[in-house]
Amino acid sequence: MNTVPAPLLVTTPQALSELVERLLRSSRVAVDTESNSFFAYHDRLCLIQFSSDQGDYVVDPFTVGNIKLLEKVFREERLEKVFHAAQEDIRFLRMELEGPFHPLFDTMAAARILGLKEVGLAPLLSHHFQVSLNKKLQRSNWGKRPLTREQLEYAAKDTHYLLALRDLLHKKLEEKNLLEEAQEEFQRIAEAKQEPRQFDPEGFRNMPGARDLHPRGLTILQALYARRDQEGRRVDLPVFMILPESLLVELSRRSPTDEAHLAQVPGVTPYILKRHARWILDTMAQAKSAALVGPPQEPLIPRMDDQEIARYEKLRAWRNQKARERGVEGDVIVPNRVLKDLARKMSSWEKGKVNVEGLKRELQQFPEMSPRKMTTYGEELVRLLSEMLQ
């Protein structure tokens, strides 16, 4: 079962129209995407794979052009869309298409709710179908054309078994009375708002070794970090392909003043010297006379105080116990983000002024606290919150 039939490659508007009509006659369709995230600063949607009970299809948006017609597929409420780890796929689909993307079935989310130890697509396919995925192609440059036969086979295999995997997991969810919880999680994934990725001007502080730099070295690191991002944007390459973080820190520590000294820094290759030496040296020279970098900016979300940390740890201990009882990861029960928000909010709740119904309403404001989650854990969590407010 390790080989799959060659997929139908869709490269024209006419072929896309025919595919849409074909998929709309189905009751379910497996979906996957490929991007060029590892090869470009401005990542983009490079392939969309579909599998139905009738066959496997690969849509090339580069050659098709306008793929808006696919919105009919994703908006059709009678058509279940089956993904594995849907969040990233939906992020790329939203670059070109408008949702909604439900009804949705996410095989990774289902596996996590079931408490399976291996939830990646490769181990799931290997376990259930004795199928191996070509790991060499996982980080293939999907933005490069022409696509190879091996790339197309790999892309098709990602969705070829997904409907059968969905059926296996759906059955297990029914047997364990977890289908309702899973469906609510699928709905949350389909509707989740995703913020665009943005440059973090404070990110240089988190690089390994940054805290060991003296103030001038940290100022140089800040300048190199910002300039590297500008270069990545300019040439459309991911920043790690411009200069790795370890090299940024080493440059900031050694602070070479010319190409001869720059060439002696570990990690500086002939390629880096040829392509980047000039701006590296210019940036460091300017940073040496610039005002020293200031303290970290205040985070948008204030740090928790000692009392809030104590509340969070108590909530987390309860959550982790529930997770152990079910044999799942903690965030399947309640994510850390929700627990931290609750710990912070409690500071504004007056003792004795928040009743049980008020606490329930507070919990229901979190999308992660779905109706089934509230039925299963709400009463116990409300009781714990009430005790902590005494």
N, C-alpha and C positions, 0 to 999 in steps of 0.2 A: 504493500500500500504506500510505498515511498515515492512513487511517480504519479504525476497528475497529468491529465490531458493538457495540451497547449491551450492557453486562454485566447479568447477573441480579443484582439487589440483594436480599440476604438480610437480612430485618429481623425475622423471627419465629423462635421455637424450632422450630416445625414445618418451616419452610423450611430451617433449619440442619440438622435431622435428615435431610431429603431430600438436601441437598447432600453431607453426609458419606457417605451410602450411595452416591451417584453417584461421588464421588471415590475411594471404596474399590474401585470396579470398574475404576479406571484403573491403569496401571503407573507413571505419573509425573504430577506436578503442579507447576506453577510457583507460587511463593509470594512475596508482598511485603507490607509493612505500611506504614501511615502513622501518624504520631504528631503531637502538638501541641507538640513540644519548643521551637519558636521562640515559643510563645505562652503557656506555662505553666511555673511553677516545678516543679510536680509533674507531669511529663510522663506521658502514658498512651497506651495502645494505642487508636487511633481507628478504624482500618479494617484489614481483612485481605483481600487480593486473592488469588484462585486462578485459574489457567487450566489446563485439561486439554485433551485432544484433542477434547472435546465442547463446550467453551465457556469463557466468562469469567464469574467470579463475584466479587462484592464483599460481604463480610460486615460489617455495622454492629454492633459489639459494644454500642453504646449502646442500641440498640433490641432486640437479641436478648436481652441480659442475660447469662445464664450461657452461656459458650461452651466449657465443659469438654468437650463432645462432640467438639470438634475434636482432642482428644488421640488419638482413634482414628486420625485421619489421620496425625498426626506420629509415632505409635508403630508404624504398619504397616511392617514390614520389607520387604514386597514393593513398596512404593510409594516411588519416588524423589522427594525434595523438591528442587526446583530454585530456588535463590535467586540474586540478584546482591548481593554484599557481605552475606553472611548474618549476620555477627556482630551488627550493630545490630538487624536484624529479630528474631533469636533473643532478644536482650535484652528486647525489648518483648513477644514471645510468652511469655517466661517470667514476665512479670508476671501472666499469667492462666492459663498452662498449664504442665504438667510435661512434660519431654521423655521419652525421647530424640528427637532430630530427624534421625536418620539412617535409611536412607541419604540422603546429601545431595550435591548437585552445586552448587558455587558458581561462577557464570560469571566473576565478577571474579577469584577465585583462579586459575581455569583460564587466564584471559587473562594474568595475571602470570607464571604458570609457563611459558607459551608465549613470554614476552618481548614481548608486544604493546605498542606505544608508548602507545596509548589504551585504557584499561581501564574507563573509566566506562561506564555503561549507555547514555547518550545518544550518544556517539561510536560505540560498537559497533553500536547499532541503525541509526544513520545510515549507517555504512559497509556493513553487510551487507544491510540491508533498505530503505535510503533513507527511513527513518522519522525524523521530528523530534518531540522531546518539548517540550511547552509549558513553557519555563523559568519563566514567570510563576507557574505553579502548583506549582513545586517546594517552595516554602515557604508553601504555602496553609495556612490555619488549619483543619486537619482535625478539630479538636474542636468546630467550630461547626456547628450544624444549622439549617435543612436544607442538605444537600449540593447543589451546583449540578450541572447536566448536564455542564458542562465539567470539574468535579472528578471525576465518575464516569468520564468518558471518559479523563481523564489516568491515573487509578488503574488502569483496566483495561489501558491501553496498556503499563504497566510490566511486566505479566506476559504479555500476549498473544503477544509474540514470543520469550519467554524459552525456551520448549521448543525452538524452531527454532534459537535461538542456542546452546543447550546441545548440540544435535546437531552443529553446525558445529565447536564447540570440542572436543567429544569426539573427533571424527574427526581433528582436528589433533593432539590429545594422543596418539592411537594411532599416527599417522604418525611422530611424533617420539619414540616410546617413552617418553612421559612420563605415561601414564595411571596407572600404579601410584603414582608420586610424587604426582599430583594427588589420587587417591582417599585416600591417607594424610593429605593436608592437609585434605581435606573432613571426614574423620573427626575430626581434631583440632579443627576449627572447631565441629563439632556438639557436641563434648564439653567444649569450653573453659569453665572456670568464669569467670563475670563478676562482679566485685565491684560492689556498688551504688555509684552516684555519691554522694560525700559532700562536705560543705563542708570546704575546706582552710583552716584558721585562719592558715596562713602565706602564703596566696596573694597577699596585698597586696604582699608584697616583690617579686613578679615583674612588677608593673604597670609599663609604660613611664613613666619619670620618677620612680619611687619612690626610686631610689637617690640622686637629686639633692636630696631633701628633707632638711632638718635634723632632728635627733632629735625635736623637738616636732611638726614636720610629719608625720613618719613615725608618731608616736603617734596623731595625728588621723586619718591615713589608715587605720590599723588599726581604729580605732573606727568610722569611716564604713563601711568594708568589711564589718565584722561586722553593723552595723545594717542595711545594705542587704540582706544575706542574710535577716535577720529579716523585713524588709518584703516581700521577694519571697515568702517562705513564707506570710506573713499574707494577702496579696492574690492569691496564686497567679499570679505573673507572673515570667518570667525576669529575673534581676537586671540584665541590660543594658537592659531596658525601664524599670527603676526609675531608675538613674543609670549612665551609661557610665563605664568605667574612667578615661578621660581627664579627666572632670569630677571624679571622686573625687580625683585627684591635684591638679588645679587648686584645688579647694576646700581641700585640705590645705595647699597652698602659700600661698594668700591668707588663709585663715582669717577669713572675714567674721563680724561679730558681730551683725548685725541684717539684716532683710529688705531694707533699702535697699542695703546693701553686697552682700548675697547676689545681688540682681538684676543687679549690675554684673559678676558673674563670667561670662566667656565660656562659653556652653553652658547657662546657666540660663535656661530658657524660662518663659513665664507658667504653663504647665502644671505644671512642676516647682515653681514658687513656690506654686501653689495646693495641690498634693498633698503636697509633701514638705518645705516650708520649715521647719515647726516641728521635726520630728525631726532635720533636718540641723543646725539651729542648736543644739538641745539637746545633740546628740551631740558637736559640736565644743566646746561650752562645757565639758562634762564632761571631754573629753579634754585640754583645756588645763591642767587641774589634776591630771590623773592621773599616775601614775608613768610615766616614759619607757619606751617599748617596749624590751625587752631584745634581745640578739643572737638570730639565728635558732636555732630548735630543731635539735638534732642530727637529721639524717635517719635514717629507719628503716634504710636501707641506707647504711653508712658510705661516704664518698668514697674513691675509689681513691687509693693512694699512687703515687709516681713509678714504682716498679717494676711495679705492676699496670697503670698506664697504658701503659708501654712494652710489656708483654705484650699488652694489648688492641690496641694499634696494629699489632703484628706479626700477630696473628690477623686483624685487620680487613683488612690489606693482602693476606693470603692469600685471604680471602673475596671481596674486591673483584676480585681477579684472576680467580677462578673465575666471578664474575658477568659480567665483561667477556667472557670466553670463551663464555659461554652467551647473552649478550645479554639479561640479566635484571637486575632490581634486586637489590641485595646481600642484602636480607632474605629473598629467595626461596631463597637458598643456606643461610644461617644468620643469624638475626636478631641485631642488636647485643646484645640482652639476654642471649642465650646466651654470646656472646663475652665480655661483661663478667663474667658469673658465672664463666666458666672462668678468666679472668684473676685474679679474687679467690680462687677456690678453690685455685689453684696455690700460694698462699702457705702453705697448710696441708699441702701434699703434700711429704713428705720426699724430697730428692734421692736417686735410686737405689732408693727403696722402692716406687715406683709402676710396675708393669710394664704391658705393652701391654694385657693383658686388663683390668687395673684401670682404665686410661684409657678403654677401650671402655665399661666399665660406667658410668663417670662421664658419658660422652656420652649413653648410652642413658637416663639419668634425665631428660633434657629431652624433653618431648612433641614439640618441633619436630624432634628428631633421629629421624625415623621409620626403619623398617627400610630403605626404599629410600635415604633420605639416608645412612644408615650404610654401605650397600653402595657408594654413589657417592662419598662424601667421607670416610667414617669412617677408612679406612686412612691417607689423606694427612693428615688432621687429627690423628690419634693420633701420627703420625711428627713432625709439627710440635711438638706438645705435649711429646713425649719430648725433642726437641732443646732446647727451651726450659728443660727441667728439668735439663739437664746442667750 
